[in-house]
Amino acid sequence: MKFSSKSECRSYVRQRLSTRITDKTLLHNQQKKILENLEAFLKDKKGYWGAYSALNEEINIDLIIRKMSNIKWLFPVVKDKHFLEFWEASAGFQKGYAGILEPIPVEAELKGNSLEREPSRRQQISIDLIQGFLVPGLCFDRRGNRMGKGKGFYDRALEHCGAEKVGVCFSELVFDEIPSEIPAKIEVPIAELEQIDETKPVVTHPASVVGDTELETPIVEKIEEAHHEGDEAFENRIFAELAKEEEQYRDWE
């Protein structure tokens, strides 16, 4: 499929994403396969990596963040409604720009007559010191292009960044080509059925799940356990906001 414009592409993708709300079993199965692929990809990674707090149509990676203790995770903070910074989240999260969860600043300084919270030097990490990023997106293509929601936060933050950039998405939303003028290429889009290398034909990741075959890895077991009756936190975290996706989309237009 080829799109004539970004607006056409976004409209198509959002329509596809909206249909997922009605099939929670499919969404759950695809989610766990993506996380399994991510676990295999990240198992030997070290240092700082940028993660994200998922919006309603994005892949929830909370279990990966909790499991991969070999990585020091950072999370994006929107500054001046235009730029992204990446912070440690030692103090937890609070709602920030557009309701997105951001790390809570761990220091407070008195400025003038008001108490304003400021991040510590250790909490904010320079992009130059970050080894890689897990990047959400509405869709990707096999050339490494990414399409977000239109604000350009990641495009500006990562355009001149030499770190590894890993897109996280559903396989049906990785196209041959999408409209893009931004040179901030995604090296490795990871989906539920494949890991995609822009320089090679589409290949199956060694730890991926093909068809209905499931691999019993620790993270899959954790996802299955959370999915069982009696523990609704996992269901709530992934699905509760999906019902509000049209309202969330309007916030980003």
Disulfide bonds with the S-S distance in Angstrom:
none
